[in-house]
Amino acid sequence: MNSKHKLNAFTLAEVLITLGIIGVVAAVSMPILIQNVNERVNAEREANIAFKINQAMEKMRALGLLNASYGTTEAFVDELQNHLKIAKRCDSAHIAECWPTSTVIDTTGEEYDVSDAKTGKDLQFKDRTTNNVGIVLADGAALILNYDQNAPTFDVGDAISASKDAVGGKFYTTNLTAGLAYVTDVNGRKGPNSQEEGKRNDIRSFNGAKFGTGCAGVKTNNGTCVFQVQSAGYVNCADTSGEDYSYCSPTPSGRTNDYWAGAKKACESMDMKLPTFDELVNLMKNETWDSKSLNYYWSSTEYSYNPIDYASVVSGNGRNTGGENKSSSVREVVCVGK
């Protein structure tokens, strides 16, 4: 008996189509896979750094050395380096020497010069004026840190808890580290060297530290940082020897209760300034401030009056302007970024 066998096989076209589909799927999925792997590695490095810091500070607590005796970050690091292997240390004047790159991308997507990260304000803590310290750990990890012994803490002995800056919940903080904040680059010179918001980055934040001075208030639609002061107080502009007398210039009123000078002082204390008359007019016409009341706000511009103890003011809707005696306590204060 004769039997015929028919062999089945893929045609060349079918093979090419299949390979094409596999190639497309690989092209789409491989970058995501690589990105996920890199993120996992970065998260592990981040957690490892936090773990070492926690261990060192646990030793300090066991020895009774976390006793609110560190008025500066330098003083804190003086003790920390006895419990943590630090290969290099940099003061605020040479902070960039302890960082793998001279510039980074900050949270806003702008290029930031690392040498400018000198104080806590430069890590977006407007109330931290103490100097930062740069360190490089024995494993090569770079950190720029700031310590504030007055930061709120948890109860001593509180269970270890995940930090709000955690990636996958692997990064921990306790009452030990409440006063400590730092930025760290988990992969050295390798890119993207960025801390831009909304993206997976290699520069990580601990306890909220981020490159840049940030904005204490809100940003208008043209990018101006604006902060409204609730209570500014006054300056004694009759006392020429007073430490705050400089706020009375350029033409001192000579009044003991100069609220205009007090407004300037309040803005300067936040590393901001009282806006000029023109700046204030434009600000109050900005859409962010259209709904403001008719209350008047101080400008830094003196009002044309003789004798000059008046300053120009602008209403909240930007449509009314005028002058006000510098001793007036009823005018409001808004500060803008320098």
C-alpha positions as CSV (number, residue, x, y, z in Angstrom):
1,M,0.0,0.0,0.0
2,N,1.2,3.4,-0.8
3,S,0.8,6.3,1.7
4,K,1.6,9.9,1.1
5,H,3.0,12.1,3.9
6,K,2.4,15.8,3.7
7,L,5.0,17.9,5.7
8,N,3.7,21.2,7.3
9,A,6.1,24.2,7.7
10,F,6.0,27.9,8.1
11,T,6.5,30.0,5.1
12,L,9.3,32.6,4.9
13,A,6.7,35.4,5.1
14,E,5.2,33.9,8.3
15,V,8.6,33.6,9.9
16,L,9.5,37.2,9.1
17,I,6.2,38.5,10.4
18,T,6.7,36.6,13.7
19,L,10.2,37.9,14.1
20,G,8.9,41.4,13.4
21,I,6.3,41.1,16.1
22,I,8.8,39.8,18.6
23,G,11.1,42.7,17.7
24,V,8.4,45.3,18.2
25,V,7.4,43.8,21.6
26,A,11.0,43.7,22.7
27,A,11.6,47.3,21.5
28,V,8.6,48.5,23.6
29,S,9.2,46.3,26.7
30,M,13.0,46.3,27.1
31,P,13.4,50.0,28.0
32,I,10.6,49.6,30.6
33,L,12.2,46.5,31.9
34,I,15.6,48.1,32.1
35,Q,14.1,51.2,33.8
36,N,12.4,49.0,36.4
37,V,15.7,47.1,37.1
38,N,17.6,50.4,37.5
39,E,14.9,51.7,39.8
40,R,15.1,48.6,41.9
41,V,18.9,48.9,42.2
42,N,18.6,52.6,43.0
43,A,16.0,51.9,45.7
44,E,18.3,49.3,47.3
45,R,21.2,51.8,47.3
46,E,18.9,54.4,48.8
47,A,17.7,52.0,51.6
48,N,21.3,50.9,52.3
49,I,22.4,54.5,52.9
50,A,19.5,55.2,55.2
51,F,20.2,51.9,57.1
52,K,23.8,53.0,57.7
53,I,22.8,56.4,58.9
54,N,20.2,54.8,61.3
55,Q,22.8,52.4,62.7
56,A,25.3,55.2,63.4
57,M,22.7,57.3,65.1
58,E,21.4,54.3,67.1
59,K,25.0,54.0,68.4
60,M,25.0,57.7,69.3
61,R,21.7,57.3,71.2
62,A,23.0,54.3,73.1
63,L,26.0,56.4,74.2
64,G,23.7,59.3,75.3
65,L,25.0,61.5,72.5
66,L,21.7,62.5,70.9
67,N,21.1,65.1,73.6
68,A,20.3,68.3,71.8
69,S,23.9,69.5,72.0
70,Y,24.5,70.0,68.3
71,G,23.8,73.6,67.4
72,T,25.3,73.3,64.0
73,T,25.5,70.6,61.3
74,E,29.2,70.7,61.6
75,A,29.0,69.8,65.3
76,F,26.7,66.9,64.6
77,V,28.9,65.5,61.9
78,D,31.9,65.8,64.2
79,E,30.3,63.1,66.3
80,L,28.6,61.2,63.5
81,Q,31.9,60.4,61.9
82,N,33.0,58.5,65.0
83,H,30.2,56.0,64.3
84,L,30.0,56.0,60.5
85,K,32.8,55.3,58.0
86,I,33.2,58.6,56.2
87,A,35.9,58.8,53.5
88,K,35.7,62.5,52.8
89,R,34.1,65.5,54.4
90,C,33.5,69.0,52.9
91,D,32.4,72.2,54.5
92,S,29.8,74.5,53.0
93,A,32.4,76.6,51.1
94,H,33.6,73.4,49.3
95,I,30.4,71.4,49.3
96,A,30.6,70.5,45.6
97,E,33.9,68.6,46.2
98,C,31.9,65.9,48.0
99,W,29.4,65.5,45.1
100,P,30.0,63.5,41.9
101,T,28.8,66.3,39.5
102,S,29.2,70.0,39.5
103,T,25.5,70.6,38.5
104,V,22.2,68.7,39.0
105,I,18.7,69.1,37.7
106,D,16.5,70.4,40.6
107,T,12.9,69.7,41.3
108,T,11.7,72.3,38.8
109,G,13.7,70.8,36.0
110,E,16.3,73.6,36.0
111,E,20.1,73.2,36.2
112,Y,21.4,73.9,39.7
113,D,25.0,74.6,40.7
114,V,25.8,72.2,43.6
115,S,28.3,74.7,45.1
116,D,25.2,76.9,45.9
117,A,23.9,74.3,48.3
118,K,25.5,75.9,51.4
119,T,22.7,76.1,54.0
120,G,19.5,74.4,54.9
121,K,17.6,77.1,52.9
122,D,19.3,75.7,49.8
123,L,17.7,72.3,50.5
124,Q,14.3,74.0,50.5
125,F,14.1,74.5,54.3
126,K,13.3,78.2,54.7
127,D,13.8,78.0,58.5
128,R,17.1,76.2,58.5
129,T,19.9,78.8,58.3
130,T,22.7,76.5,59.5
131,N,25.4,75.4,57.1
132,N,25.3,72.1,55.2
133,V,28.1,69.5,55.3
134,G,29.0,67.2,52.4
135,I,30.3,63.7,53.1
136,V,31.4,60.7,51.0
137,L,30.9,57.3,52.7
138,A,33.4,54.5,52.5
139,D,31.3,52.8,49.8
140,G,31.4,56.0,47.7
141,A,27.9,57.3,48.4
142,A,27.7,61.1,48.4
143,L,25.5,63.1,50.7
144,I,24.8,66.7,51.4
145,L,23.2,67.0,54.8
146,N,21.7,69.4,57.3
147,Y,21.0,68.8,61.0
148,D,18.4,70.7,63.1
149,Q,18.2,69.5,66.7
150,N,14.9,71.4,67.1
151,A,13.1,69.5,64.4
152,P,9.9,67.7,65.7
153,T,10.6,64.1,66.8
154,F,8.7,61.0,67.5
155,D,8.5,59.4,71.0
156,V,11.8,57.8,71.9
157,G,11.5,54.0,71.2
158,D,8.9,54.5,68.6
159,A,8.9,51.6,66.1
160,I,10.8,52.1,62.9
161,S,8.5,53.5,60.2
162,A,8.6,54.0,56.5
163,S,9.7,57.4,55.4
164,K,7.3,59.5,53.2
165,D,10.2,59.7,50.7
166,A,10.3,55.9,50.5
167,V,10.5,54.0,47.2
168,G,8.6,50.8,47.7
169,G,8.6,51.3,51.5
170,K,12.2,50.2,51.8
171,F,13.6,53.4,53.2
172,Y,13.2,54.0,56.9
173,T,13.3,56.8,59.5
174,T,12.7,57.0,63.2
175,N,12.8,59.6,66.0
176,L,16.6,59.3,65.7
177,T,16.7,60.9,62.3
178,A,14.0,63.5,62.7
179,G,16.5,66.3,62.8
180,L,18.5,65.0,59.9
181,A,17.8,65.8,56.2
182,Y,20.0,65.1,53.2
183,V,20.1,64.6,49.5
184,T,22.1,61.7,48.0
185,D,23.0,60.6,44.5
186,V,22.6,56.8,44.5
187,N,24.5,56.1,41.2
188,G,27.3,58.6,41.2
189,R,28.2,60.3,37.9
190,K,25.8,58.1,35.9
191,G,22.8,60.1,34.7
192,P,20.3,61.6,34.9
193,N,21.7,63.4,38.0
194,S,18.2,64.8,38.5
195,Q,15.7,65.4,41.3
196,E,12.9,66.7,38.9
197,E,9.4,66.2,40.3
198,G,7.3,63.5,38.7
199,K,10.1,61.4,37.3
200,R,12.2,58.4,38.4
201,N,15.5,60.0,39.5
202,D,18.9,59.1,40.9
203,I,19.1,62.0,43.4
204,R,17.0,61.0,46.4
205,S,15.6,63.0,49.3
206,F,15.6,62.1,53.0
207,N,13.2,63.9,55.3
208,G,12.2,66.4,52.5
209,A,15.7,67.7,51.5
210,K,15.7,68.9,47.9
211,F,18.1,71.0,45.9
212,G,17.0,74.7,45.4
213,T,15.6,77.4,47.6
214,G,12.0,76.5,46.6
215,C,9.1,78.8,47.2
216,A,7.7,79.5,50.6
217,G,4.4,80.6,49.3
218,V,2.8,80.2,45.8
219,K,4.1,80.9,42.3
220,T,2.2,83.2,40.0
221,N,1.6,82.4,36.4
222,N,4.9,84.1,35.4
223,G,6.9,82.1,37.9
224,T,7.2,84.8,40.7
225,C,7.4,83.3,44.2
226,V,4.9,85.1,46.4
227,F,4.3,84.8,50.2
228,Q,1.8,86.8,52.2
229,V,2.9,87.6,55.7
230,Q,0.3,87.3,58.5
231,S,2.1,89.5,61.0
232,A,5.1,91.6,60.4
233,G,5.5,94.0,63.4
234,Y,7.4,97.2,63.3
235,V,11.0,98.6,63.6
236,N,12.2,101.5,65.8
237,C,13.4,103.9,63.1
238,A,14.1,106.6,65.8
239,D,17.0,104.5,67.2
240,T,19.9,105.0,64.7
241,S,22.1,102.5,66.7
242,G,19.5,99.8,66.6
243,E,20.4,96.5,64.9
244,D,17.3,96.8,62.6
245,Y,17.8,100.4,61.6
246,S,19.0,99.4,58.2
247,Y,15.5,98.5,57.3
248,C,14.5,102.1,57.7
249,S,16.4,103.3,54.6
250,P,16.7,104.9,52.2
251,T,14.8,107.7,53.9
252,P,14.3,106.9,57.6
253,S,10.9,108.0,59.0
254,G,12.3,108.7,62.5
255,R,9.2,106.9,63.9
256,T,9.5,104.4,66.8
257,N,6.8,102.3,65.2
258,D,7.7,102.0,61.5
259,Y,5.5,99.2,60.1
260,W,6.9,99.8,56.6
261,A,10.4,98.9,57.9
262,G,8.9,96.0,59.7
263,A,7.4,94.7,56.5
264,K,10.9,94.9,54.8
265,K,12.4,93.0,57.8
266,A,9.8,90.3,57.6
267,C,10.5,89.7,53.9
268,E,14.3,89.7,54.4
269,S,14.0,87.1,57.2
270,M,12.7,84.7,54.6
271,D,15.4,85.6,52.1
272,M,12.7,87.5,50.0
273,K,12.0,91.1,49.5
274,L,9.2,93.7,49.7
275,P,8.2,94.4,46.0
276,T,8.8,97.7,44.4
277,F,5.7,99.8,43.4
278,D,5.8,98.6,39.8
279,E,6.4,95.0,40.8
280,L,3.4,95.2,43.2
281,V,1.1,96.7,40.6
282,N,1.9,93.9,38.2
283,L,1.6,91.3,40.9
284,M,-1.8,92.4,42.0
285,K,-3.0,92.4,38.4
286,N,-1.8,88.8,38.1
287,E,-4.5,86.3,37.8
288,T,-3.3,84.5,41.0
289,W,-4.2,87.6,42.9
290,D,-7.3,88.9,41.1
291,S,-9.6,87.8,43.9
292,K,-7.8,89.7,46.6
293,S,-9.7,92.2,48.6
294,L,-9.4,96.0,48.4
295,N,-7.0,96.0,51.3
296,Y,-3.7,97.8,50.6
297,Y,-0.2,96.3,50.5
298,W,3.1,97.9,51.2
299,S,5.6,98.4,48.4
300,S,9.3,99.2,49.0
301,T,9.0,102.4,47.0
302,E,8.7,105.6,49.1
303,Y,5.9,108.0,48.3
304,S,6.5,111.4,46.9
305,Y,5.6,113.5,50.0
306,N,7.4,116.0,52.1
307,P,8.7,115.0,54.6
308,I,9.1,111.5,53.2
309,D,7.7,109.3,55.9
310,Y,5.2,107.7,53.5
311,A,5.5,104.7,51.2
312,S,3.5,103.7,48.1
313,V,0.7,101.1,48.5
314,V,-1.4,99.2,46.1
315,S,-4.8,97.6,46.6
316,G,-5.4,93.9,46.3
317,N,-7.0,94.2,42.9
318,G,-4.2,96.4,41.5
319,R,-6.5,99.2,40.4
320,N,-6.0,101.6,43.3
321,T,-2.7,103.1,44.4
322,G,-1.6,105.8,46.8
323,G,0.6,106.6,49.8
324,E,0.5,105.6,53.4
325,N,2.2,106.8,56.5
326,K,5.0,104.3,57.4
327,S,3.6,104.0,61.0
328,S,0.3,102.6,59.7
329,S,-0.4,99.2,61.2
330,V,-3.3,98.3,58.9
331,R,-1.5,97.7,55.7
332,E,-0.8,94.2,54.6
333,V,2.5,92.6,53.6
334,V,3.3,90.4,50.6
335,C,6.9,89.3,49.8
336,V,8.4,88.2,46.5
337,G,11.5,86.2,45.7
338,K,14.7,88.1,45.1
